[in-house]
Amino acid sequence: MLSYYCEIVKSVANFFNQECEKMAEQTRPAASRRSSANRKPKKNQIPFGFITVAFIVVVAILLNMNSTNVAFFWITGTAFGFILQKGRFCFTASMRDPYLTGSTSITRAVIIAFALTTIGFTAIKYGYSSAGLPIPGMSYVVPISIATLIGAFMFGIGMVIAGGCASGTLMRVGEGFFMNAIALVFFIIGSLWGAHDFGWWKEFFISKGPSIFLPDVFGWMGAVLLQLFVLLGLYVLAEQYEKKRGSSH
């Protein structure tokens, strides 16, 4: 008897399921139905993948004949580009998405990357310092002034309008986005122009501010802990912001 009632319930459920599918098909826009019917099947990308890998290997071998370093840069650059594209890792998206979509997943990924690089680079710099050797990367400890704030603000606006920072633009050019190809052209023009006039900017604006190297102020351990604490606070704020935006929709 129980199995009999189960069959009746199953039949009724199937009936309503079929009716709902018919109603959904009828209410679906005609353009959507035509696009689904006319949609071409996707091409098999596996052969193109093998061809690309073979091309990368052949180029690496040819480059290695002249310079091992160039071949190494070719391999690591290709691997970095592949990871960047598959991970959709973009500094622009980390700043833009919280305001547009409320998502902070990429923002938190960037914060984690900053935390890992903070530990790694501090270990390298501390190793050189404790050995009495010149600390690598000190040329990047540059003065901070109002020019830094203005330049960061202008670059932030530009990369959002362009749809990507330097790495994101290169990634999307490789994917075939024409607008990012235009952005890349003007990115190069702007970089060359900036390099040409950099001496003037450095003399009259950049050099006017102080240069701050955190280990000189707080010590090596203090600098690392301070930076990790700030990054942890930003991570928590980003997570709470996403939950608040999600609950408000």
C-alpha positions as CSV (number, residue, x, y, z in Angstrom):
1,M,0.0,0.0,0.0
2,L,2.8,2.4,0.9
3,S,4.6,1.8,-2.4
4,Y,1.2,2.5,-4.2
5,Y,0.9,5.9,-2.6
6,C,4.6,6.6,-3.3
7,E,4.0,5.9,-7.0
8,I,1.0,8.3,-7.0
9,V,3.1,11.1,-5.4
10,K,5.9,10.5,-7.9
11,S,3.5,10.7,-10.8
12,V,2.0,14.0,-9.6
13,A,5.5,15.4,-9.0
14,N,6.5,14.5,-12.5
15,F,3.4,16.0,-13.9
16,F,3.9,19.3,-12.2
17,N,7.6,19.3,-13.2
18,Q,6.7,18.9,-16.8
19,E,4.1,21.6,-16.6
20,C,6.7,24.0,-15.0
21,E,9.2,23.3,-17.8
22,K,6.5,24.0,-20.4
23,M,5.6,27.3,-18.7
24,A,9.3,28.3,-18.5
25,E,9.8,27.5,-22.2
26,Q,6.7,29.6,-23.1
27,T,7.7,32.6,-21.0
28,R,11.3,32.6,-22.1
29,P,12.0,35.4,-24.6
30,A,11.9,34.4,-28.2
31,A,15.3,35.9,-28.8
32,S,16.8,33.8,-26.0
33,R,15.3,30.6,-27.5
34,R,16.6,31.5,-30.9
35,S,20.1,32.2,-29.5
36,S,20.1,28.9,-27.7
37,A,19.0,27.0,-30.9
38,N,21.5,28.8,-33.1
39,R,24.4,28.6,-30.7
40,K,27.3,26.8,-32.2
41,P,29.0,24.0,-30.4
42,K,32.3,24.9,-28.7
43,K,35.4,23.8,-30.5
44,N,37.7,21.3,-28.9
45,Q,40.6,23.4,-27.3
46,I,42.8,20.4,-26.4
47,P,44.8,20.4,-29.7
48,F,45.4,24.1,-29.4
49,G,46.7,23.5,-25.8
50,F,49.2,20.9,-27.0
51,I,50.4,23.2,-29.8
52,T,50.8,26.0,-27.3
53,V,52.8,23.9,-24.9
54,A,55.0,22.6,-27.7
55,F,55.6,26.2,-28.9
56,I,56.6,27.2,-25.4
57,V,59.0,24.3,-25.0
58,V,60.6,24.9,-28.4
59,V,61.1,28.6,-27.7
60,A,62.6,27.8,-24.3
61,I,65.1,25.4,-25.9
62,L,66.1,27.9,-28.6
63,L,66.5,30.7,-25.9
64,N,68.5,28.4,-23.7
65,M,71.1,28.0,-26.5
66,N,72.0,31.6,-26.1
67,S,71.1,32.5,-22.5
68,T,69.9,30.3,-19.7
69,N,68.6,33.4,-17.9
70,V,66.4,34.4,-20.8
71,A,65.0,30.9,-21.1
72,F,64.3,30.9,-17.4
73,F,62.5,34.3,-17.7
74,W,60.5,32.9,-20.6
75,I,59.3,29.8,-18.6
76,T,58.6,31.7,-15.4
77,G,56.8,34.5,-17.3
78,T,54.7,32.1,-19.1
79,A,53.8,30.2,-15.9
80,F,53.0,33.5,-14.2
81,G,50.7,34.6,-17.0
82,F,48.9,31.2,-17.0
83,I,48.3,31.4,-13.2
84,L,47.3,35.0,-13.5
85,Q,44.7,34.2,-16.2
86,K,43.3,31.2,-14.5
87,G,43.2,32.8,-11.1
88,R,41.7,36.0,-12.4
89,F,44.1,37.8,-10.1
90,C,44.0,41.5,-10.7
91,F,44.9,44.5,-8.5
92,T,42.3,46.6,-10.2
93,A,39.5,44.1,-9.4
94,S,40.7,44.0,-5.8
95,M,40.0,47.7,-5.5
96,R,37.0,47.9,-7.9
97,D,34.9,44.8,-7.0
98,P,34.1,45.8,-3.4
99,Y,32.3,49.0,-4.7
100,L,30.7,47.5,-7.8
101,T,29.7,44.0,-6.7
102,G,30.4,43.9,-3.0
103,S,32.8,40.9,-3.4
104,T,36.1,41.1,-1.6
105,S,37.5,37.7,-2.6
106,I,40.2,39.1,-4.8
107,T,40.9,41.9,-2.3
108,R,41.5,39.3,0.4
109,A,43.7,37.3,-2.0
110,V,45.8,40.4,-2.6
111,I,46.1,41.0,1.2
112,I,47.3,37.4,1.7
113,A,49.8,37.9,-1.1
114,F,51.1,41.0,0.6
115,A,51.4,39.1,3.9
116,L,53.4,36.3,2.3
117,T,55.7,38.6,0.4
118,T,56.2,40.7,3.6
119,I,57.5,37.6,5.4
120,G,59.6,36.4,2.4
121,F,61.2,39.6,1.5
122,T,61.9,40.6,5.1
123,A,63.7,37.3,5.6
124,I,65.9,38.0,2.5
125,K,66.7,41.5,3.5
126,Y,67.4,40.5,7.1
127,G,69.8,37.8,5.9
128,Y,71.8,40.3,3.8
129,S,71.7,42.8,6.7
130,S,72.9,40.4,9.3
131,A,75.7,39.3,7.0
132,G,76.9,42.8,6.6
133,L,76.0,42.9,2.9
134,P,74.1,45.7,1.1
135,I,70.4,45.1,1.5
136,P,68.8,44.4,-1.9
137,G,65.9,46.5,-3.1
138,M,66.8,49.6,-1.2
139,S,66.5,51.6,-4.4
140,Y,62.7,51.2,-4.1
141,V,62.6,52.9,-0.8
142,V,61.7,56.3,-2.3
143,P,60.5,59.5,-0.7
144,I,56.8,59.9,0.1
145,S,55.1,63.2,-0.7
146,I,51.9,64.7,-1.9
147,A,53.0,63.6,-5.4
148,T,52.6,60.0,-4.2
149,L,49.0,60.6,-3.3
150,I,48.2,62.5,-6.5
151,G,49.9,59.9,-8.7
152,A,48.2,57.0,-6.9
153,F,44.8,58.6,-7.3
154,M,45.3,59.3,-11.0
155,F,46.6,55.7,-11.6
156,G,43.6,54.3,-9.7
157,I,41.2,56.2,-11.9
158,G,43.0,55.2,-15.0
159,M,43.3,51.5,-14.3
160,V,39.5,51.3,-13.5
161,I,38.6,53.1,-16.7
162,A,41.1,50.9,-18.7
163,G,39.7,47.8,-17.1
164,G,43.0,46.6,-15.6
165,C,46.3,47.4,-14.2
166,A,49.6,46.5,-16.0
167,S,49.3,42.7,-15.3
168,G,45.5,42.6,-15.9
169,T,45.9,44.5,-19.2
170,L,48.5,42.1,-20.5
171,M,46.4,39.2,-19.5
172,R,43.3,40.5,-21.3
173,V,45.3,41.4,-24.4
174,G,46.3,37.8,-24.5
175,E,42.7,36.8,-24.2
176,G,41.9,39.0,-27.2
177,F,40.1,42.0,-25.7
178,F,40.5,44.8,-28.2
179,M,39.8,47.6,-25.7
180,N,42.7,46.4,-23.4
181,A,44.9,46.4,-26.5
182,I,44.2,50.1,-26.9
183,A,44.9,50.6,-23.2
184,L,48.2,48.8,-23.6
185,V,49.3,51.1,-26.4
186,F,48.6,54.2,-24.3
187,F,50.1,52.5,-21.3
188,I,53.4,52.2,-23.2
189,I,53.2,55.8,-24.5
190,G,52.5,57.1,-20.9
191,S,55.4,55.0,-19.5
192,L,57.8,56.3,-22.1
193,W,56.7,59.9,-21.5
194,G,56.9,59.5,-17.7
195,A,60.4,58.0,-18.0
196,H,61.5,60.9,-20.2
197,D,60.4,63.5,-17.7
198,F,61.1,61.5,-14.5
199,G,64.3,63.5,-13.7
200,W,62.3,66.7,-13.6
201,W,59.5,65.2,-11.4
202,K,62.1,63.7,-9.1
203,E,64.0,66.9,-8.6
204,F,61.1,69.2,-8.0
205,F,58.4,67.0,-6.4
206,I,59.4,63.4,-5.5
207,S,62.6,64.2,-3.6
208,K,60.9,66.7,-1.4
209,G,59.4,64.0,0.9
210,P,61.0,61.8,3.5
211,S,62.1,58.2,2.8
212,I,60.8,55.7,5.3
213,F,62.1,52.2,5.8
214,L,60.1,50.5,8.6
215,P,62.9,48.4,10.0
216,D,64.9,51.6,10.6
217,V,62.0,52.9,12.7
218,F,60.6,49.8,14.4
219,G,63.3,47.2,14.0
220,W,63.0,44.1,11.8
221,M,60.6,42.2,14.0
222,G,58.5,45.3,14.8
223,A,58.2,46.2,11.2
224,V,57.0,42.7,10.2
225,L,54.5,42.5,13.1
226,L,53.2,46.0,12.4
227,Q,52.7,45.3,8.7
228,L,51.1,41.9,9.3
229,F,48.8,43.5,12.0
230,V,47.7,46.1,9.5
231,L,47.1,43.5,6.8
232,L,45.1,41.4,9.2
233,G,42.9,44.4,10.1
234,L,42.3,45.1,6.4
235,Y,41.5,41.4,5.8
236,V,38.9,41.4,8.6
237,L,37.4,44.7,7.4
238,A,37.1,43.3,3.8
239,E,35.4,40.1,5.1
240,Q,33.0,42.0,7.2
241,Y,32.3,44.5,4.3
242,E,31.4,41.6,2.0
243,K,29.0,40.1,4.6
244,K,27.4,43.5,5.1
245,R,26.9,44.1,1.4
246,G,25.6,40.6,0.9
247,S,23.0,40.9,3.8
248,S,21.8,44.3,2.4
249,H,20.8,42.8,-1.0
